[in-house]
């Protein structure tokens, strides 16, 4: 099969190659997926740029990694302990390359059965491939300390992947969603996702707009804490 591959760290143009690799077979508890679409996340780029020799493992006759964690495809083989009825099932994939070198940037991948989730009828491969790490991160951030129902939740960067899903999932869970963006086009995207209040964080009175429009927030979902902590603290719930 064809697969993207790297065996040293660095920029994509320097280290990525396309190789012929032996198609993997699913082990116990695994499924093999014929990949339809592969999705890249910032973490994939970080791993490629910062890999060390211990990150590289046998991939057929090669040693290295097939990149990318998320994607969509169809199960075409199952390992021992997996229901054979899953063969032919369309799935979305999360964290495919965690703990082994078989990412989704290939014609096939193998992974634990629970990491290949049934894709409902009518859902496109494009949408399914964009779930995985972004949607699961958003869900965890919203629910890690209990239900966000009736809370005011500030979602930083509401036009980004995690932010977009946090808006949608937050509204679904009954939260009031405030979000920050950096321009009119991104504001329209965030509003379309369901945000109740959208504020351009580049405006000098962004904090005032949020506090006057929604009051102090109960919860903040932040994807760049190092850059935005000082700003985030301006609209937190005051200490009691």
Number of C-alpha atoms within 10 A of each C-alpha: 11 14 23 19 25 23 20 20 19 17 13 12 7 10 14 19 13 13 15 14 19 14 17 15 15 21 16 14 15 21 29 25 30 21 23 20 21 24 22 17 15 8 12 17 17 13 15 23 15 13 18 12 11 7 18 18 17 12 18 12 8 16 17 20 26 29 26 28 24 29 30 31 28 22 25 17 19 25 18 12 11 19 12 14 10 17 16 14 16 25 25 28 33 29 18 23 21 12 10 16 22 26 27 33 26 25 18 25 26 29 27 20 21 13 18 28 16 18 19 12 7 6 10 11 19 15 13 24 23 23 21 23 21 19 20 15 18 24 19 12 19 24 14 9 9 9 13 22 16 12 16 22 26 31 29 26 23 30 25 16 17 24 27 26 24 32 33 20 21 27 20 13 17 14 22 23 26 25 28 24 23 15 14 12 11 18 22 14 17 29 19 14 19 20 27 18 18 26 24 19 19 11 11 9 11 18 19 14 17 22 14 10 14 18 14 18 22 16 19 20 22 20 16 10 12 8 10 12 11 10 13 17 13 16 21 16 13 10 4 3
